[in-house]
């Protein structure tokens, strides 16, 4: 039971980090690789959503 709660909490943390990366990429125009950071933030958000939706045995 504790592992399931820890996994869901970690997934929420990953979603939060991905959302912060996407937000900071879109609001500061002077970044070097904005496409790279946008894609990596989106990948983190999708990974977090997948971790929340996945069932643990």
PyMOL Python script that loads the backbone (N, CA, C, O; Angstrom):
from pymol import cmd

cmd.read_pdbstr("""\
ATOM      1  N   UNK A   1       0.824  -1.204   0.000  1.00  0.00           N
ATOM      2  CA  UNK A   1       0.000   0.000   0.000  1.00  0.00           C
ATOM      3  C   UNK A   1       0.865   1.264   0.000  1.00  0.00           C
ATOM      4  O   UNK A   1       0.551   2.242  -0.679  1.00  0.00           O
ATOM      5  N   UNK A   2       1.943   1.232   0.760  1.00  0.00           N
ATOM      6  CA  UNK A   2       2.800   2.409   0.831  1.00  0.00           C
ATOM      7  C   UNK A   2       3.499   2.693  -0.485  1.00  0.00           C
ATOM      8  O   UNK A   2       3.745   3.849  -0.829  1.00  0.00           O
ATOM      9  N   UNK A   3       3.821   1.627  -1.229  1.00  0.00           N
ATOM     10  CA  UNK A   3       4.486   1.803  -2.520  1.00  0.00           C
ATOM     11  C   UNK A   3       3.562   2.491  -3.518  1.00  0.00           C
ATOM     12  O   UNK A   3       4.012   3.316  -4.312  1.00  0.00           O
ATOM     13  N   UNK A   4       2.276   2.159  -3.484  1.00  0.00           N
ATOM     14  CA  UNK A   4       1.307   2.762  -4.407  1.00  0.00           C
ATOM     15  C   UNK A   4       1.185   4.254  -4.127  1.00  0.00           C
ATOM     16  O   UNK A   4       1.150   5.063  -5.055  1.00  0.00           O
ATOM     17  N   UNK A   5       1.122   4.614  -2.863  1.00  0.00           N
ATOM     18  CA  UNK A   5       1.010   6.033  -2.496  1.00  0.00           C
ATOM     19  C   UNK A   5       2.272   6.786  -2.896  1.00  0.00           C
ATOM     20  O   UNK A   5       2.195   7.905  -3.405  1.00  0.00           O
ATOM     21  N   UNK A   6       3.431   6.179  -2.669  1.00  0.00           N
ATOM     22  CA  UNK A   6       4.696   6.827  -3.037  1.00  0.00           C
ATOM     23  C   UNK A   6       4.795   7.004  -4.549  1.00  0.00           C
ATOM     24  O   UNK A   6       5.283   8.031  -5.021  1.00  0.00           O
ATOM     25  N   UNK A   7       4.335   6.011  -5.311  1.00  0.00           N
ATOM     26  CA  UNK A   7       4.387   6.119  -6.764  1.00  0.00           C
ATOM     27  C   UNK A   7       3.470   7.229  -7.274  1.00  0.00           C
ATOM     28  O   UNK A   7       3.851   7.984  -8.168  1.00  0.00           O
ATOM     29  N   UNK A   8       2.280   7.333  -6.719  1.00  0.00           N
ATOM     30  CA  UNK A   8       1.352   8.388  -7.142  1.00  0.00           C
ATOM     31  C   UNK A   8       1.890   9.770  -6.763  1.00  0.00           C
ATOM     32  O   UNK A   8       1.754  10.720  -7.534  1.00  0.00           O
ATOM     33  N   UNK A   9       2.497   9.884  -5.584  1.00  0.00           N
ATOM     34  CA  UNK A   9       3.076  11.159  -5.166  1.00  0.00           C
ATOM     35  C   UNK A   9       4.235  11.546  -6.079  1.00  0.00           C
ATOM     36  O   UNK A   9       4.362  12.708  -6.463  1.00  0.00           O
ATOM     37  N   UNK A  10       5.082  10.575  -6.426  1.00  0.00           N
ATOM     38  CA  UNK A  10       6.200  10.828  -7.326  1.00  0.00           C
ATOM     39  C   UNK A  10       5.707  11.238  -8.708  1.00  0.00           C
ATOM     40  O   UNK A  10       6.316  12.088  -9.356  1.00  0.00           O
ATOM     41  N   UNK A  11       4.604  10.637  -9.165  1.00  0.00           N
ATOM     42  CA  UNK A  11       4.026  10.996 -10.461  1.00  0.00           C
ATOM     43  C   UNK A  11       3.513  12.441 -10.437  1.00  0.00           C
ATOM     44  O   UNK A  11       3.710  13.186 -11.397  1.00  0.00           O
ATOM     45  N   UNK A  12       2.865  12.831  -9.354  1.00  0.00           N
ATOM     46  CA  UNK A  12       2.399  14.217  -9.241  1.00  0.00           C
ATOM     47  C   UNK A  12       3.571  15.189  -9.220  1.00  0.00           C
ATOM     48  O   UNK A  12       3.492  16.280  -9.783  1.00  0.00           O
ATOM     49  N   UNK A  13       4.651  14.792  -8.572  1.00  0.00           N
ATOM     50  CA  UNK A  13       5.845  15.630  -8.545  1.00  0.00           C
ATOM     51  C   UNK A  13       6.451  15.775  -9.938  1.00  0.00           C
ATOM     52  O   UNK A  13       6.895  16.863 -10.306  1.00  0.00           O
ATOM     53  N   UNK A  14       6.476  14.703 -10.709  1.00  0.00           N
ATOM     54  CA  UNK A  14       6.987  14.751 -12.083  1.00  0.00           C
ATOM     55  C   UNK A  14       6.109  15.656 -12.952  1.00  0.00           C
ATOM     56  O   UNK A  14       6.623  16.429 -13.761  1.00  0.00           O
ATOM     57  N   UNK A  15       4.786  15.560 -12.785  1.00  0.00           N
ATOM     58  CA  UNK A  15       3.874  16.430 -13.549  1.00  0.00           C
ATOM     59  C   UNK A  15       4.121  17.892 -13.189  1.00  0.00           C
ATOM     60  O   UNK A  15       4.131  18.756 -14.067  1.00  0.00           O
ATOM     61  N   UNK A  16       4.317  18.169 -11.918  1.00  0.00           N
ATOM     62  CA  UNK A  16       4.566  19.544 -11.485  1.00  0.00           C
ATOM     63  C   UNK A  16       5.875  20.079 -12.073  1.00  0.00           C
ATOM     64  O   UNK A  16       5.920  21.218 -12.536  1.00  0.00           O
ATOM     65  N   UNK A  17       6.921  19.284 -12.059  1.00  0.00           N
ATOM     66  CA  UNK A  17       8.200  19.719 -12.624  1.00  0.00           C
ATOM     67  C   UNK A  17       8.073  19.948 -14.131  1.00  0.00           C
ATOM     68  O   UNK A  17       8.604  20.927 -14.656  1.00  0.00           O
ATOM     69  N   UNK A  18       7.372  19.050 -14.826  1.00  0.00           N
ATOM     70  CA  UNK A  18       7.164  19.233 -16.260  1.00  0.00           C
ATOM     71  C   UNK A  18       6.370  20.488 -16.577  1.00  0.00           C
ATOM     72  O   UNK A  18       6.674  21.197 -17.536  1.00  0.00           O
ATOM     73  N   UNK A  19       5.347  20.763 -15.767  1.00  0.00           N
ATOM     74  CA  UNK A  19       4.544  21.970 -15.994  1.00  0.00           C
ATOM     75  C   UNK A  19       5.372  23.232 -15.744  1.00  0.00           C
ATOM     76  O   UNK A  19       5.227  24.222 -16.462  1.00  0.00           O
ATOM     77  N   UNK A  20       6.229  23.201 -14.743  1.00  0.00           N
ATOM     78  CA  UNK A  20       7.091  24.361 -14.479  1.00  0.00           C
ATOM     79  C   UNK A  20       8.079  24.566 -15.622  1.00  0.00           C
ATOM     80  O   UNK A  20       8.342  25.704 -16.011  1.00  0.00           O
ATOM     81  N   UNK A  21       8.627  23.491 -16.161  1.00  0.00           N
ATOM     82  CA  UNK A  21       9.549  23.610 -17.296  1.00  0.00           C
ATOM     83  C   UNK A  21       8.845  24.198 -18.512  1.00  0.00           C
ATOM     84  O   UNK A  21       9.386  25.078 -19.183  1.00  0.00           O
ATOM     85  N   UNK A  22       7.636  23.712 -18.797  1.00  0.00           N
ATOM     86  CA  UNK A  22       6.889  24.238 -19.944  1.00  0.00           C
ATOM     87  C   UNK A  22       6.550  25.708 -19.737  1.00  0.00           C
ATOM     88  O   UNK A  22       6.690  26.513 -20.659  1.00  0.00           O
ATOM     89  N   UNK A  23       6.106  26.063 -18.540  1.00  0.00           N
ATOM     90  CA  UNK A  23       5.736  27.456 -18.266  1.00  0.00           C
ATOM     91  C   UNK A  23       6.950  28.385 -18.384  1.00  0.00           C
ATOM     92  O   UNK A  23       6.860  29.451 -18.992  1.00  0.00           O
ATOM     93  N   UNK A  24       8.077  27.982 -17.804  1.00  0.00           N
ATOM     94  CA  UNK A  24       9.250  28.852 -17.873  1.00  0.00           C
ATOM     95  C   UNK A  24       9.806  28.944 -19.284  1.00  0.00           C
ATOM     96  O   UNK A  24      10.391  29.961 -19.655  1.00  0.00           O
ATOM     97  N   UNK A  25       9.628  27.883 -20.082  1.00  0.00           N
ATOM     98  CA  UNK A  25      10.080  27.932 -21.473  1.00  0.00           C
ATOM     99  C   UNK A  25       9.226  28.893 -22.290  1.00  0.00           C
ATOM    100  O   UNK A  25       9.747  29.651 -23.109  1.00  0.00           O
ATOM    101  N   UNK A  26       7.926  28.862 -22.070  1.00  0.00           N
ATOM    102  CA  UNK A  26       7.041  29.708 -22.867  1.00  0.00           C
ATOM    103  C   UNK A  26       7.069  31.171 -22.434  1.00  0.00           C
ATOM    104  O   UNK A  26       6.721  32.045 -23.228  1.00  0.00           O
ATOM    105  N   UNK A  27       7.471  31.463 -21.199  1.00  0.00           N
ATOM    106  CA  UNK A  27       7.447  32.849 -20.737  1.00  0.00           C
ATOM    107  C   UNK A  27       8.781  33.569 -20.879  1.00  0.00           C
ATOM    108  O   UNK A  27       8.814  34.798 -20.816  1.00  0.00           O
ATOM    109  N   UNK A  28       9.881  32.846 -21.069  1.00  0.00           N
ATOM    110  CA  UNK A  28      11.160  33.540 -21.275  1.00  0.00           C
ATOM    111  C   UNK A  28      11.664  33.291 -22.689  1.00  0.00           C
ATOM    112  O   UNK A  28      12.043  32.169 -23.027  1.00  0.00           O
ATOM    113  N   UNK A  29      11.671  34.326 -23.510  1.00  0.00           N
ATOM    114  CA  UNK A  29      12.009  34.159 -24.930  1.00  0.00           C
ATOM    115  C   UNK A  29      13.500  34.028 -25.215  1.00  0.00           C
ATOM    116  O   UNK A  29      13.867  33.735 -26.353  1.00  0.00           O
ATOM    117  N   UNK A  30      14.375  34.233 -24.232  1.00  0.00           N
ATOM    118  CA  UNK A  30      15.801  34.245 -24.511  1.00  0.00           C
ATOM    119  C   UNK A  30      16.496  32.920 -24.170  1.00  0.00           C
ATOM    120  O   UNK A  30      17.684  32.907 -23.848  1.00  0.00           O
ATOM    121  N   UNK A  31      15.767  31.828 -24.240  1.00  0.00           N
ATOM    122  CA  UNK A  31      16.390  30.531 -24.003  1.00  0.00           C
ATOM    123  C   UNK A  31      17.150  30.058 -25.248  1.00  0.00           C
ATOM    124  O   UNK A  31      16.876  30.503 -26.362  1.00  0.00           O
ATOM    125  N   UNK A  32      18.088  29.169 -25.042  1.00  0.00           N
ATOM    126  CA  UNK A  32      18.924  28.701 -26.155  1.00  0.00           C
ATOM    127  C   UNK A  32      18.175  27.683 -27.005  1.00  0.00           C
ATOM    128  O   UNK A  32      18.126  27.818 -28.228  1.00  0.00           O
ATOM    129  N   UNK A  33      17.587  26.659 -26.373  1.00  0.00           N
ATOM    130  CA  UNK A  33      16.863  25.611 -27.093  1.00  0.00           C
ATOM    131  C   UNK A  33      15.433  25.517 -26.576  1.00  0.00           C
ATOM    132  O   UNK A  33      15.136  24.619 -25.787  1.00  0.00           O
ATOM    133  N   UNK A  34      14.531  26.412 -26.993  1.00  0.00           N
ATOM    134  CA  UNK A  34      13.175  26.376 -26.439  1.00  0.00           C
ATOM    135  C   UNK A  34      12.387  25.130 -26.848  1.00  0.00           C
ATOM    136  O   UNK A  34      11.568  24.637 -26.074  1.00  0.00           O
ATOM    137  N   UNK A  35      12.626  24.624 -28.050  1.00  0.00           N
ATOM    138  CA  UNK A  35      11.908  23.428 -28.485  1.00  0.00           C
ATOM    139  C   UNK A  35      12.310  22.215 -27.650  1.00  0.00           C
ATOM    140  O   UNK A  35      11.461  21.402 -27.286  1.00  0.00           O
ATOM    141  N   UNK A  36      13.598  22.091 -27.349  1.00  0.00           N
ATOM    142  CA  UNK A  36      14.080  20.977 -26.537  1.00  0.00           C
ATOM    143  C   UNK A  36      13.448  20.989 -25.146  1.00  0.00           C
ATOM    144  O   UNK A  36      13.009  19.951 -24.651  1.00  0.00           O
ATOM    145  N   UNK A  37      13.405  22.167 -24.518  1.00  0.00           N
ATOM    146  CA  UNK A  37      12.835  22.250 -23.177  1.00  0.00           C
ATOM    147  C   UNK A  37      11.324  22.052 -23.189  1.00  0.00           C
ATOM    148  O   UNK A  37      10.774  21.475 -22.251  1.00  0.00           O
ATOM    149  N   UNK A  38      10.650  22.515 -24.226  1.00  0.00           N
ATOM    150  CA  UNK A  38       9.209  22.290 -24.333  1.00  0.00           C
ATOM    151  C   UNK A  38       8.894  20.810 -24.490  1.00  0.00           C
ATOM    152  O   UNK A  38       7.976  20.295 -23.853  1.00  0.00           O
ATOM    153  N   UNK A  39       9.650  20.134 -25.334  1.00  0.00           N
ATOM    154  CA  UNK A  39       9.419  18.703 -25.557  1.00  0.00           C
ATOM    155  C   UNK A  39       9.764  17.899 -24.302  1.00  0.00           C
ATOM    156  O   UNK A  39       9.051  16.956 -23.957  1.00  0.00           O
ATOM    157  N   UNK A  40      10.843  18.262 -23.623  1.00  0.00           N
ATOM    158  CA  UNK A  40      11.211  17.529 -22.413  1.00  0.00           C
ATOM    159  C   UNK A  40      10.191  17.765 -21.299  1.00  0.00           C
ATOM    160  O   UNK A  40       9.893  16.844 -20.539  1.00  0.00           O
ATOM    161  N   UNK A  41       9.656  18.971 -21.188  1.00  0.00           N
ATOM    162  CA  UNK A  41       8.611  19.228 -20.199  1.00  0.00           C
ATOM    163  C   UNK A  41       7.345  18.463 -20.512  1.00  0.00           C
ATOM    164  O   UNK A  41       6.697  17.932 -19.609  1.00  0.00           O
ATOM    165  N   UNK A  42       6.984  18.400 -21.790  1.00  0.00           N
ATOM    166  CA  UNK A  42       5.804  17.636 -22.190  1.00  0.00           C
ATOM    167  C   UNK A  42       6.005  16.145 -21.931  1.00  0.00           C
ATOM    168  O   UNK A  42       5.074  15.451 -21.524  1.00  0.00           O
ATOM    169  N   UNK A  43       7.220  15.657 -22.166  1.00  0.00           N
ATOM    170  CA  UNK A  43       7.517  14.243 -21.892  1.00  0.00           C
ATOM    171  C   UNK A  43       7.385  13.940 -20.404  1.00  0.00           C
ATOM    172  O   UNK A  43       6.886  12.877 -20.034  1.00  0.00           O
ATOM    173  N   UNK A  44       7.821  14.847 -19.557  1.00  0.00           N
ATOM    174  CA  UNK A  44       7.674  14.638 -18.116  1.00  0.00           C
ATOM    175  C   UNK A  44       6.209  14.624 -17.696  1.00  0.00           C
ATOM    176  O   UNK A  44       5.804  13.805 -16.871  1.00  0.00           O
ATOM    177  N   UNK A  45       5.422  15.525 -18.258  1.00  0.00           N
ATOM    178  CA  UNK A  45       3.990  15.548 -17.931  1.00  0.00           C
ATOM    179  C   UNK A  45       3.317  14.252 -18.371  1.00  0.00           C
ATOM    180  O   UNK A  45       2.524  13.674 -17.627  1.00  0.00           O
ATOM    181  N   UNK A  46       3.636  13.801 -19.577  1.00  0.00           N
ATOM    182  CA  UNK A  46       3.042  12.550 -20.069  1.00  0.00           C
ATOM    183  C   UNK A  46       3.499  11.349 -19.247  1.00  0.00           C
ATOM    184  O   UNK A  46       2.712  10.434 -19.006  1.00  0.00           O
ATOM    185  N   UNK A  47       4.752  11.339 -18.816  1.00  0.00           N
ATOM    186  CA  UNK A  47       5.245  10.257 -17.964  1.00  0.00           C
ATOM    187  C   UNK A  47       4.513  10.240 -16.625  1.00  0.00           C
ATOM    188  O   UNK A  47       4.157   9.177 -16.116  1.00  0.00           O
ATOM    189  N   UNK A  48       4.294  11.411 -16.066  1.00  0.00           N
ATOM    190  CA  UNK A  48       3.561  11.485 -14.801  1.00  0.00           C
ATOM    191  C   UNK A  48       2.126  11.019 -14.940  1.00  0.00           C
ATOM    192  O   UNK A  48       1.615  10.322 -14.064  1.00  0.00           O
ATOM    193  N   UNK A  49       1.465  11.393 -16.029  1.00  0.00           N
ATOM    194  CA  UNK A  49       0.090  10.941 -16.265  1.00  0.00           C
ATOM    195  C   UNK A  49       0.048   9.431 -16.438  1.00  0.00           C
ATOM    196  O   UNK A  49      -0.851   8.763 -15.927  1.00  0.00           O
ATOM    197  N   UNK A  50       1.035   8.894 -17.169  1.00  0.00           N
ATOM    198  CA  UNK A  50       1.098   7.447 -17.341  1.00  0.00           C
ATOM    199  C   UNK A  50       1.310   6.736 -16.006  1.00  0.00           C
ATOM    200  O   UNK A  50       0.718   5.686 -15.755  1.00  0.00           O
ATOM    201  N   UNK A  51       2.152   7.307 -15.156  1.00  0.00           N
ATOM    202  CA  UNK A  51       2.394   6.685 -13.854  1.00  0.00           C
ATOM    203  C   UNK A  51       1.153   6.723 -12.973  1.00  0.00           C
ATOM    204  O   UNK A  51       0.923   5.800 -12.191  1.00  0.00           O
ATOM    205  N   UNK A  52       0.357   7.768 -13.088  1.00  0.00           N
ATOM    206  CA  UNK A  52      -0.878   7.827 -12.282  1.00  0.00           C
ATOM    207  C   UNK A  52      -1.902   6.823 -12.785  1.00  0.00           C
ATOM    208  O   UNK A  52      -2.592   6.178 -11.995  1.00  0.00           O
ATOM    209  N   UNK A  53      -1.999   6.692 -14.110  1.00  0.00           N
ATOM    210  CA  UNK A  53      -3.011   5.805 -14.681  1.00  0.00           C
ATOM    211  C   UNK A  53      -2.619   4.332 -14.623  1.00  0.00           C
ATOM    212  O   UNK A  53      -3.492   3.466 -14.670  1.00  0.00           O
ATOM    213  N   UNK A  54      -1.331   4.031 -14.523  1.00  0.00           N
ATOM    214  CA  UNK A  54      -0.883   2.641 -14.518  1.00  0.00           C
ATOM    215  C   UNK A  54      -1.255   1.974 -13.195  1.00  0.00           C
ATOM    216  O   UNK A  54      -1.165   2.580 -12.127  1.00  0.00           O
ATOM    217  N   UNK A  55      -1.663   0.750 -13.288  1.00  0.00           N
ATOM    218  CA  UNK A  55      -2.015  -0.004 -12.078  1.00  0.00           C
ATOM    219  C   UNK A  55      -0.785  -0.732 -11.556  1.00  0.00           C
ATOM    220  O   UNK A  55      -0.014  -1.308 -12.323  1.00  0.00           O
ATOM    221  N   UNK A  56      -0.616  -0.696 -10.247  1.00  0.00           N
ATOM    222  CA  UNK A  56       0.487  -1.417  -9.624  1.00  0.00           C
ATOM    223  C   UNK A  56      -0.053  -2.656  -8.952  1.00  0.00           C
ATOM    224  O   UNK A  56      -1.110  -2.630  -8.320  1.00  0.00           O
ATOM    225  N   UNK A  57       0.674  -3.727  -9.093  1.00  0.00           N
ATOM    226  CA  UNK A  57       0.205  -4.997  -8.533  1.00  0.00           C
ATOM    227  C   UNK A  57       0.529  -5.128  -7.070  1.00  0.00           C
ATOM    228  O   UNK A  57       0.201  -6.142  -6.453  1.00  0.00           O
TER     229      UNK A  57
END
""", "prot")
cmd.dss("prot")
cmd.show_as("cartoon", "prot")
cmd.util.cbc("prot")
cmd.orient("prot")
